[in-house]
Amino acid sequence: MLLKHLIQILSPKMTIRITSTTTPATPTTTPITAAPTEAATITTTTTPRSPLAPVTPPPTIHHAYMRSALQIATSALQSNEVPVGCVFVHNSRIIASGRNDTNRSLCGTRHAELVAIDKILATHPPSIFKETDLYVTVEPCIMCASALRQVGIRKVYFGCSNDRFGGCGGVLRVHEGDGVGGENKSRNGGGGYEVVGGIYSSSAVVKLREFYVQENGRAPIATSKKGRELKTDNLPLDVDIL
């Protein structure tokens, strides 16, 4: 409008018609020149992410010792004993092993840990336990957990938890504090030990199930177990640490 007004002022006798035409814009492509140090064309390819398969951690020396304990548990099973096995390791060497022997001996204290402790004390001073670790297929019961505390074991690794008689967390936590749920008030401040559970726990549970589905001729009250099937479901997860 301003242009039209100026023209009318300069040429009053002239009639000027200004027509405004709108033309649809045409898309144009402007080439982009990249800097010398940059790539001129960047291509990004996106592919669907497929589910990753579970990653199985490589076995460690701890798993190797637990496999040894499981082999001992198998021998106990073959002898009609509750399949619990253990090894005591000192300076990367197994110095004693044990398995349950309660049925043969008719003695309720012949648990795997106590059998092995007796072997160690027969050839070593008690002080060796301060630098010794235990690998046992089942969490130590309250009796064995207390015995381990008294001898001064350094660390305990176990397979599956003991929900009925466990002394390392299953029922009581004998390995912690003063051993009965309070703080440690011993003069030397020691007495407890560290515990790691879940190493080959599923294998340990299967061993126990194998025992409880077979006939036990030494049981005080004979119970027929014909028709019982070994269940391999609902197994605990093995730890992937260490």
Backbone as CSV, one residue per row, in Angstrom:
resi,resn,N_x,N_y,N_z,CA_x,CA_y,CA_z,C_x,C_y,C_z
1,MET,0.824,-1.205,0.000,0.000,0.000,0.000,0.858,1.254,0.000
2,LEU,1.951,1.233,0.680,2.842,2.386,0.709,3.408,2.670,-0.670
3,LEU,3.766,1.609,-1.414,4.292,1.791,-2.772,3.232,2.397,-3.675
4,LYS,1.995,1.968,-3.581,0.916,2.487,-4.407,0.658,3.958,-4.108
5,HIS,0.731,4.341,-2.864,0.502,5.723,-2.465,1.594,6.635,-3.008
6,LEU,2.841,6.177,-2.973,3.947,6.994,-3.491,3.828,7.184,-4.990
7,ILE,3.420,6.131,-5.687,3.299,6.258,-7.153,2.191,7.237,-7.502
8,GLN,1.084,7.198,-6.763,-0.014,8.122,-7.049,0.408,9.565,-6.790
9,ILE,1.259,9.764,-5.828,1.722,11.129,-5.556,2.611,11.638,-6.679
10,LEU,3.529,10.766,-7.152,4.467,11.178,-8.194,3.783,11.294,-9.555
11,SER,2.846,10.485,-9.856,2.156,10.515,-11.160,0.667,10.505,-10.916
12,PRO,0.091,11.659,-10.608,-1.349,11.706,-10.280,-2.241,11.364,-11.436
13,LYS,-1.745,11.533,-12.683,-2.599,11.269,-13.834,-2.488,9.840,-14.315
14,MET,-1.659,9.105,-13.701,-1.457,7.724,-14.131,-2.241,6.793,-13.218
15,THR,-2.781,5.813,-13.834,-3.497,4.776,-13.083,-2.661,3.523,-13.109
16,ILE,-2.307,3.145,-11.946,-1.409,1.973,-11.843,-2.145,0.886,-11.088
17,ARG,-2.197,-0.305,-11.649,-2.842,-1.447,-11.019,-1.758,-2.435,-10.568
18,ILE,-1.787,-2.727,-9.312,-0.797,-3.666,-8.746,-1.528,-4.943,-8.392
19,THR,-1.106,-5.971,-9.004,-1.744,-7.270,-8.780,-0.802,-8.152,-7.968
20,SER,-1.342,-8.676,-6.914,-0.541,-9.554,-6.056,-0.897,-10.990,-6.364
21,THR,0.077,-11.754,-6.718,-0.127,-13.170,-7.068,0.653,-14.051,-6.107
22,THR,-0.023,-15.008,-5.549,0.624,-15.943,-4.620,0.859,-17.258,-5.329
23,THR,2.074,-17.654,-5.396,2.457,-18.903,-6.067,2.867,-19.932,-5.019
24,PRO,2.303,-21.117,-5.080,2.676,-22.147,-4.091,4.183,-22.354,-4.073
25,ALA,4.714,-22.386,-2.876,6.168,-22.559,-2.731,6.579,-23.942,-3.193
26,THR,7.686,-23.985,-3.869,8.235,-25.248,-4.365,9.362,-25.692,-3.449
27,PRO,9.257,-26.890,-2.887,10.333,-27.366,-1.991,11.657,-27.373,-2.727
28,THR,12.619,-26.862,-2.088,13.959,-26.840,-2.667,14.904,-27.569,-1.754
29,THR,15.890,-28.121,-2.323,16.920,-28.847,-1.572,18.206,-28.066,-1.647
30,THR,18.662,-27.655,-0.498,19.902,-26.892,-0.437,21.035,-27.801,-0.004
31,PRO,21.990,-27.984,-0.840,23.101,-28.873,-0.455,23.868,-28.286,0.719
32,ILE,24.250,-29.160,1.614,25.018,-28.756,2.786,26.444,-29.252,2.622
33,THR,27.316,-28.317,2.659,28.731,-28.669,2.516,29.330,-28.813,3.899
34,ALA,29.814,-30.011,4.215,30.361,-30.273,5.542,31.751,-29.682,5.659
35,ALA,32.126,-29.428,6.879,33.478,-28.945,7.138,34.467,-30.019,6.763
36,PRO,35.690,-29.645,6.423,36.689,-30.627,5.991,36.928,-31.721,7.017
37,THR,36.733,-31.386,8.279,37.048,-32.383,9.307,35.851,-33.218,9.683
38,GLU,34.691,-32.989,9.045,33.496,-33.728,9.375,33.051,-34.568,8.198
39,ALA,32.292,-35.587,8.486,31.767,-36.424,7.418,30.613,-35.702,6.743
40,ALA,30.574,-35.763,5.414,29.528,-35.076,4.677,28.190,-35.784,4.831
41,THR,28.216,-37.099,4.983,26.991,-37.872,5.090,27.086,-38.780,6.293
42,ILE,26.061,-38.735,7.138,26.008,-39.594,8.314,24.820,-40.517,8.165
43,THR,25.075,-41.800,8.162,24.015,-42.795,8.008,23.818,-43.528,9.314
44,THR,22.605,-43.494,9.822,22.283,-44.175,11.072,21.347,-45.325,10.782
45,THR,21.743,-46.502,11.204,20.932,-47.702,10.992,20.443,-48.220,12.325
46,THR,19.160,-48.364,12.461,18.562,-48.866,13.696,17.962,-50.233,13.446
47,THR,18.428,-51.222,14.219,17.911,-52.577,14.088,17.185,-52.963,15.371
48,PRO,16.144,-53.748,15.255,15.409,-54.166,16.456,16.325,-54.905,17.420
49,ARG,16.200,-54.622,18.704,17.014,-55.285,19.722,16.405,-56.636,20.077
50,SER,17.197,-57.667,19.916,16.715,-59.000,20.233,16.985,-59.308,21.691
51,PRO,16.152,-60.134,22.319,16.377,-60.485,23.730,17.746,-61.139,23.920
52,LEU,18.457,-60.717,24.930,19.771,-61.289,25.198,19.619,-62.584,25.989
53,ALA,20.422,-63.565,25.660,20.415,-64.821,26.400,21.073,-64.606,27.757
54,PRO,20.645,-65.346,28.776,21.256,-65.194,30.100,22.757,-65.437,30.036
55,VAL,23.487,-64.611,30.719,24.931,-64.734,30.732,25.332,-65.571,31.946
56,THR,25.997,-66.679,31.687,26.449,-67.555,32.759,27.871,-67.177,33.135
57,PRO,28.083,-66.775,34.370,29.428,-66.383,34.771,30.371,-67.573,34.739
58,PRO,31.614,-67.354,34.433,32.569,-68.463,34.409,32.775,-69.011,35.808
59,PRO,32.983,-70.322,35.931,33.218,-70.909,37.253,34.472,-70.320,37.893
60,THR,34.440,-70.220,39.197,35.574,-69.720,39.942,36.127,-70.840,40.808
61,ILE,37.190,-70.550,41.539,37.773,-71.539,42.429,36.772,-71.931,43.508
62,HIS,35.884,-70.996,43.877,34.862,-71.306,44.876,33.896,-72.367,44.349
63,HIS,33.545,-72.273,43.075,32.673,-73.278,42.478,33.377,-74.631,42.414
64,ALA,34.686,-74.625,42.166,35.435,-75.879,42.111,35.421,-76.589,43.465
65,TYR,35.628,-75.831,44.540,35.587,-76.434,45.871,34.188,-76.953,46.198
66,MET,33.156,-76.215,45.773,31.801,-76.674,46.046,31.471,-77.922,45.249
67,ARG,32.028,-78.040,44.051,31.819,-79.277,43.278,32.427,-80.469,44.010
68,SER,33.570,-80.244,44.652,34.178,-81.320,45.440,33.253,-81.718,46.589
69,ALA,32.653,-80.719,47.232,31.721,-81.007,48.317,30.491,-81.754,47.803
70,LEU,30.021,-81.406,46.613,28.864,-82.092,46.037,29.189,-83.546,45.718
71,GLN,30.404,-83.827,45.283,30.807,-85.206,45.021,30.792,-86.020,46.315
72,ILE,31.223,-85.413,47.405,31.198,-86.097,48.701,29.756,-86.318,49.145
73,ALA,28.893,-85.342,48.867,27.475,-85.504,49.193,26.868,-86.662,48.408
74,THR,27.303,-86.839,47.182,26.819,-87.959,46.371,27.219,-89.293,46.990
75,SER,28.437,-89.370,47.501,28.870,-90.607,48.150,28.050,-90.876,49.415
76,ALA,27.670,-89.814,50.120,26.810,-89.988,51.287,25.447,-90.529,50.872
77,LEU,24.913,-90.015,49.777,23.619,-90.478,49.277,23.683,-91.962,48.929
78,GLN,24.770,-92.365,48.314,24.932,-93.768,47.935,25.065,-94.685,49.149
79,SER,25.419,-94.107,50.296,25.541,-94.876,51.543,24.307,-94.723,52.422
80,ASN,23.244,-94.211,51.845,21.977,-94.032,52.557,22.097,-93.028,53.702
81,GLU,22.943,-92.010,53.510,23.060,-90.913,54.463,22.465,-89.650,53.846
82,VAL,22.050,-88.726,54.691,21.576,-87.440,54.172,22.717,-86.823,53.368
83,PRO,22.482,-86.502,52.102,23.573,-86.069,51.217,24.084,-84.659,51.488
84,VAL,24.905,-84.549,52.502,25.589,-83.293,52.802,27.084,-83.583,52.817
85,GLY,27.839,-82.797,52.059,29.288,-82.969,52.017,29.982,-81.637,52.195
86,CYS,31.231,-81.687,52.657,31.961,-80.440,52.875,33.453,-80.658,52.701
87,VAL,34.152,-79.556,52.450,35.618,-79.553,52.410,36.101,-78.309,53.155
88,PHE,37.207,-78.447,53.864,37.866,-77.328,54.529,39.107,-76.983,53.726
89,VAL,39.261,-75.697,53.396,40.346,-75.254,52.527,41.269,-74.308,53.285
90,HIS,42.564,-74.627,53.267,43.577,-73.790,53.913,44.700,-73.540,52.920
91,ASN,44.985,-72.269,52.663,46.035,-71.900,51.697,45.824,-72.589,50.347
92,SER,44.583,-72.543,49.872,44.208,-73.083,48.549,44.373,-74.598,48.464
93,ARG,44.325,-75.269,49.600,44.466,-76.732,49.605,43.408,-77.331,50.525
94,ILE,42.761,-78.390,50.058,41.769,-79.077,50.884,42.509,-79.888,51.944
95,ILE,42.253,-79.552,53.201,42.951,-80.245,54.289,42.065,-81.293,54.953
96,ALA,40.767,-81.266,54.702,39.870,-82.278,55.270,38.526,-82.212,54.567
97,SER,37.853,-83.326,54.556,36.500,-83.396,53.994,35.631,-84.217,54.933
98,GLY,34.337,-84.071,54.785,33.425,-84.819,55.635,32.072,-84.967,54.985
99,ARG,31.357,-85.969,55.423,29.991,-86.199,54.963,29.171,-86.677,56.148
100,ASN,27.869,-86.571,56.014,27.000,-87.035,57.092,27.233,-88.526,57.369
101,ASP,27.249,-88.874,58.653,27.498,-90.259,59.052,26.582,-90.657,60.204
102,THR,25.432,-90.022,60.289,24.542,-90.257,61.426,23.867,-91.623,61.373
103,ASN,23.497,-92.086,60.193,22.811,-93.370,60.089,23.744,-94.535,60.419
104,ARG,24.933,-94.520,59.873,25.865,-95.619,60.121,26.297,-95.659,61.574
105,SER,26.632,-94.461,62.114,27.156,-94.395,63.472,26.078,-94.404,64.543
106,LEU,24.836,-94.191,64.134,23.714,-94.050,65.068,23.991,-92.936,66.079
107,CYS,24.682,-91.905,65.604,25.022,-90.752,66.442,24.560,-89.487,65.738
108,GLY,23.680,-88.747,66.363,23.083,-87.568,65.738,24.025,-86.403,65.546
109,THR,25.220,-86.448,66.166,26.163,-85.338,66.013,27.157,-85.547,64.878
110,ARG,27.069,-86.678,64.187,28.037,-86.952,63.118,27.625,-86.268,61.817
111,HIS,27.537,-84.953,61.894,27.281,-84.171,60.689,28.584,-83.968,59.926
112,ALA,28.461,-83.607,58.650,29.633,-83.496,57.786,30.683,-82.557,58.365
113,GLU,30.258,-81.395,58.862,31.206,-80.407,59.370,31.971,-80.928,60.587
114,LEU,31.263,-81.595,61.504,31.906,-82.083,62.720,32.843,-83.250,62.428
115,VAL,32.484,-84.075,61.457,33.369,-85.169,61.054,34.693,-84.603,60.535
116,ALA,34.604,-83.566,59.703,35.817,-82.965,59.138,36.614,-82.216,60.203
117,ILE,35.945,-81.546,61.121,36.645,-80.823,62.191,37.482,-81.798,63.020
118,ASP,36.920,-82.969,63.333,37.670,-83.969,64.095,38.925,-84.400,63.352
119,LYS,38.828,-84.531,62.026,39.998,-84.918,61.232,41.078,-83.841,61.308
120,ILE,40.669,-82.580,61.228,41.646,-81.483,61.254,42.338,-81.411,62.621
121,LEU,41.569,-81.511,63.692,42.145,-81.399,65.028,43.070,-82.570,65.352
122,ALA,42.928,-83.659,64.610,43.797,-84.814,64.848,45.197,-84.598,64.291
123,THR,45.356,-83.657,63.372,46.663,-83.461,62.724,47.127,-82.010,62.693
124,HIS,46.280,-81.061,63.133,46.641,-79.646,63.084,46.281,-78.961,64.396
125,PRO,46.943,-77.857,64.693,46.568,-77.076,65.877,45.262,-76.339,65.626
126,PRO,44.504,-76.040,66.678,43.228,-75.332,66.498,43.368,-73.983,65.799
127,SER,44.534,-73.362,65.896,44.734,-72.039,65.303,44.619,-72.049,63.788
128,ILE,44.672,-73.214,63.162,44.621,-73.271,61.703,43.279,-72.802,61.162
129,PHE,42.226,-72.899,62.002,40.899,-72.530,61.518,40.788,-71.035,61.228
130,LYS,41.635,-70.228,61.819,41.584,-68.789,61.582,41.941,-68.436,60.138
131,GLU,42.616,-69.349,59.468,42.993,-69.133,58.060,42.377,-70.195,57.166
132,THR,41.248,-70.729,57.577,40.609,-71.820,56.840,39.172,-71.456,56.493
133,ASP,38.750,-71.848,55.297,37.382,-71.627,54.836,36.670,-72.965,54.671
134,LEU,35.370,-72.946,54.893,34.546,-74.143,54.755,33.632,-74.018,53.542
135,TYR,33.541,-75.079,52.757,32.593,-75.193,51.651,31.698,-76.390,51.954
136,VAL,30.403,-76.138,52.144,29.470,-77.201,52.504,28.215,-77.070,51.657
137,THR,27.634,-78.192,51.258,26.542,-78.168,50.289,25.249,-77.592,50.860
138,VAL,25.053,-77.712,52.180,23.847,-77.199,52.826,24.257,-76.271,53.967
139,GLU,23.499,-75.210,54.143,23.767,-74.290,55.245,23.939,-75.047,56.556
140,PRO,25.001,-74.795,57.321,25.211,-75.496,58.586,24.022,-75.338,59.530
141,CYS,23.697,-76.426,60.228,22.618,-76.358,61.205,23.084,-75.539,62.408
142,ILE,22.213,-75.309,63.353,22.544,-74.486,64.516,23.707,-75.104,65.289
143,MET,23.703,-76.428,65.443,24.783,-77.104,66.158,26.127,-76.890,65.461
144,CYS,26.159,-77.124,64.151,27.420,-77.000,63.408,27.857,-75.545,63.285
145,ALA,26.897,-74.637,63.122,27.244,-73.214,63.044,27.901,-72.756,64.336
146,SER,27.421,-73.263,65.464,28.023,-72.917,66.745,29.419,-73.517,66.873
147,ALA,29.583,-74.766,66.435,30.899,-75.403,66.494,31.910,-74.648,65.635
148,LEU,31.493,-74.203,64.470,32.375,-73.444,63.579,32.787,-72.126,64.220
149,ARG,31.876,-71.530,64.931,32.191,-70.284,65.632,33.205,-70.539,66.743
150,GLN,33.042,-71.635,67.453,33.933,-71.941,68.576,35.357,-72.264,68.108
151,VAL,35.498,-72.936,66.973,36.858,-73.244,66.493,37.484,-72.040,65.801
152,GLY,36.666,-71.024,65.451,37.212,-69.805,64.845,37.363,-69.861,63.347
153,ILE,36.427,-70.519,62.657,36.497,-70.593,61.193,36.516,-69.195,60.588
154,ARG,37.221,-69.031,59.479,37.336,-67.707,58.874,36.108,-67.336,58.038
155,LYS,35.653,-68.265,57.192,34.547,-67.963,56.289,33.850,-69.253,55.891
156,VAL,32.548,-69.164,55.662,31.756,-70.326,55.292,31.024,-70.049,53.980
157,TYR,31.177,-70.952,53.030,30.443,-70.918,51.768,29.509,-72.126,51.769
158,PHE,28.226,-71.906,51.486,27.316,-73.048,51.432,26.456,-73.005,50.179
159,GLY,25.836,-74.172,49.892,24.997,-74.284,48.707,23.595,-73.779,48.965
160,CYS,22.704,-74.666,49.404,21.315,-74.261,49.632,21.073,-73.909,51.090
161,SER,20.037,-73.137,51.332,19.672,-72.724,52.683,19.025,-73.885,53.434
162,ASN,19.110,-73.799,54.756,18.505,-74.794,55.636,17.370,-74.105,56.391
163,ASP,16.162,-74.181,55.821,15.032,-73.433,56.361,14.494,-74.002,57.674
164,ARG,14.880,-75.216,58.013,14.355,-75.844,59.229,15.331,-75.766,60.404
165,PHE,16.625,-75.913,60.105,17.603,-75.976,61.200,18.799,-75.055,60.984
166,GLY,18.751,-74.183,60.002,19.915,-73.381,59.640,20.394,-72.432,60.733
167,GLY,21.692,-72.418,60.940,22.277,-71.538,61.943,23.010,-70.355,61.362
168,CYS,22.964,-70.217,60.021,23.655,-69.100,59.352,22.665,-68.250,58.577
169,GLY,21.486,-68.075,59.144,20.486,-67.235,58.500,19.174,-67.937,58.232
170,GLY,19.182,-69.279,58.099,17.948,-70.000,57.811,16.953,-69.911,58.946
171,VAL,17.423,-70.106,60.179,16.586,-69.989,61.371,17.210,-68.985,62.342
172,LEU,18.442,-69.239,62.726,19.199,-68.322,63.577,20.415,-67.816,62.830
173,ARG,21.037,-66.777,63.386,22.240,-66.200,62.790,23.383,-66.338,63.801
174,VAL,23.759,-67.589,64.023,24.779,-67.895,65.019,26.129,-67.293,64.644
175,HIS,26.338,-67.073,63.360,27.643,-66.575,62.896,27.819,-65.081,63.137
176,GLU,26.765,-64.386,63.566,26.837,-62.941,63.748,26.725,-62.544,65.214
177,GLY,27.221,-61.351,65.531,27.076,-60.794,66.870,27.580,-61.727,67.947
178,ASP,26.759,-61.899,68.980,27.152,-62.795,70.072,26.642,-64.210,69.850
179,GLY,26.043,-64.454,68.694,25.590,-65.789,68.357,24.158,-66.083,68.745
180,VAL,23.532,-65.201,69.489,22.141,-65.422,69.912,21.269,-64.210,69.600
181,GLY,21.698,-63.413,68.635,20.884,-62.286,68.198,21.268,-60.945,68.760
182,GLY,22.294,-60.899,69.628,22.722,-59.624,70.178,24.075,-59.202,69.630
183,GLU,24.587,-58.101,70.145,25.882,-57.614,69.704,26.995,-58.460,70.306
184,ASN,28.115,-58.479,69.598,29.258,-59.252,70.069,29.932,-58.504,71.211
185,LYS,29.920,-59.091,72.398,30.521,-58.457,73.554,31.704,-59.260,74.094
186,SER,32.276,-60.121,73.225,33.422,-60.905,73.664,34.618,-59.992,73.877
187,ARG,35.523,-60.394,74.720,36.656,-59.549,75.087,37.555,-59.230,73.895
188,ASN,37.736,-60.213,73.023,38.632,-59.976,71.891,37.904,-59.423,70.669
189,GLY,36.581,-59.245,70.783,35.820,-58.648,69.685,35.611,-59.577,68.507
190,GLY,36.051,-60.846,68.625,35.918,-61.782,67.514,34.828,-62.795,67.769
191,GLY,34.954,-63.946,67.107,34.009,-65.029,67.328,33.085,-65.290,66.172
192,GLY,32.718,-64.278,65.399,31.832,-64.482,64.268,32.601,-64.816,63.005
193,TYR,31.865,-65.082,61.936,32.508,-65.366,60.657,31.567,-64.962,59.526
194,GLU,32.164,-64.742,58.375,31.405,-64.319,57.198,30.799,-65.525,56.502
195,VAL,29.645,-65.320,55.889,28.917,-66.400,55.227,28.519,-65.973,53.821
196,VAL,28.689,-66.873,52.855,28.226,-66.668,51.482,27.420,-67.899,51.089
197,GLY,26.173,-67.716,50.723,25.322,-68.844,50.353,24.873,-68.793,48.913
198,GLY,24.401,-69.933,48.401,23.813,-69.986,47.064,24.703,-70.557,45.988
199,ILE,25.870,-71.096,46.334,26.768,-71.664,45.322,26.289,-73.063,44.970
200,TYR,25.858,-73.257,43.740,25.289,-74.535,43.289,24.140,-74.967,44.212
201,SER,23.331,-74.005,44.597,22.230,-74.308,45.507,21.216,-75.273,44.898
202,SER,20.946,-75.136,43.598,19.970,-76.024,42.962,20.460,-77.468,42.969
203,SER,21.758,-77.671,42.750,22.317,-79.028,42.775,22.211,-79.624,44.174
204,ALA,22.452,-78.816,45.193,22.350,-79.293,46.572,20.927,-79.694,46.914
205,VAL,19.949,-78.927,46.445,18.544,-79.243,46.713,18.146,-80.545,46.038
206,VAL,18.594,-80.736,44.800,18.263,-81.976,44.089,18.826,-83.181,44.835
207,LYS,20.040,-83.061,45.387,20.622,-84.157,46.178,19.716,-84.511,47.362
208,LEU,19.250,-83.505,48.059,18.375,-83.748,49.198,17.065,-84.407,48.764
209,ARG,16.506,-83.959,47.656,15.258,-84.538,47.169,15.460,-85.991,46.760
210,GLU,16.621,-86.289,46.198,16.909,-87.675,45.826,16.901,-88.577,47.059
211,PHE,17.410,-88.068,48.162,17.432,-88.858,49.395,16.025,-89.094,49.936
212,TYR,15.218,-88.061,49.927,13.910,-88.160,50.566,12.865,-88.885,49.720
213,VAL,13.191,-89.243,48.489,12.258,-90.062,47.710,12.674,-91.526,47.700
214,GLN,13.846,-91.842,48.246,14.283,-93.233,48.277,13.919,-93.879,49.616
215,GLU,13.934,-95.179,49.627,13.610,-95.912,50.846,14.761,-95.799,51.838
216,ASN,14.429,-95.633,53.105,15.429,-95.550,54.163,15.197,-96.704,55.135
217,GLY,15.986,-97.766,54.956,15.823,-98.940,55.796,16.222,-98.719,57.233
218,ARG,16.966,-97.632,57.518,17.407,-97.361,58.881,16.438,-96.461,59.650
219,ALA,15.396,-96.008,58.977,14.453,-95.111,59.648,13.745,-95.832,60.788
220,PRO,13.523,-95.167,61.943,12.842,-95.805,63.087,11.466,-96.326,62.724
221,ILE,10.751,-95.559,61.921,9.435,-95.979,61.462,9.478,-96.064,59.943
222,ALA,9.409,-97.292,59.451,9.510,-97.492,58.004,8.307,-96.866,57.305
223,THR,8.588,-96.086,56.297,7.535,-95.450,55.513,7.744,-95.772,54.048
224,SER,6.760,-96.343,53.423,6.874,-96.693,52.020,6.878,-95.434,51.170
225,LYS,7.839,-95.370,50.269,7.955,-94.203,49.408,7.740,-94.578,47.938
226,LYS,7.114,-95.735,47.729,6.847,-96.147,46.365,5.903,-95.148,45.692
227,GLY,6.189,-94.863,44.470,5.357,-93.928,43.723,5.789,-92.487,43.835
228,ARG,6.708,-92.191,44.735,7.192,-90.818,44.839,8.097,-90.493,43.658
229,GLU,7.971,-89.296,43.163,8.775,-88.861,42.022,9.720,-87.741,42.441
230,LEU,10.896,-87.749,41.842,11.876,-86.700,42.111,11.443,-85.430,41.393
231,LYS,11.221,-84.372,42.134,10.816,-83.097,41.555,12.048,-82.238,41.299
232,THR,12.113,-81.710,40.107,13.251,-80.860,39.745,12.810,-79.443,39.409
233,ASP,11.588,-79.077,39.840,11.120,-77.718,39.590,11.217,-76.907,40.880
234,ASN,10.951,-75.630,40.764,10.992,-74.710,41.912,12.322,-74.784,42.658
235,LEU,13.394,-74.798,41.905,14.718,-74.855,42.508,15.227,-73.446,42.788
236,PRO,16.031,-73.276,43.808,16.580,-71.940,44.087,17.581,-71.537,43.019
237,LEU,17.765,-70.235,42.865,18.714,-69.728,41.889,20.127,-69.760,42.468
238,ASP,21.065,-70.157,41.640,22.454,-70.150,42.055,22.992,-68.711,42.010
239,VAL,23.858,-68.399,42.914,24.454,-67.063,42.904,25.419,-66.945,41.738
240,ASP,25.484,-65.751,41.133,26.418,-65.524,40.037,27.484,-64.512,40.450
241,ILE,27.875,-64.614,41.720,28.935,-63.741,42.208,30.207,-64.546,42.368
242,LEU,31.110,-64.018,43.102,32.403,-64.641,43.328,33.281,-64.435,42.127
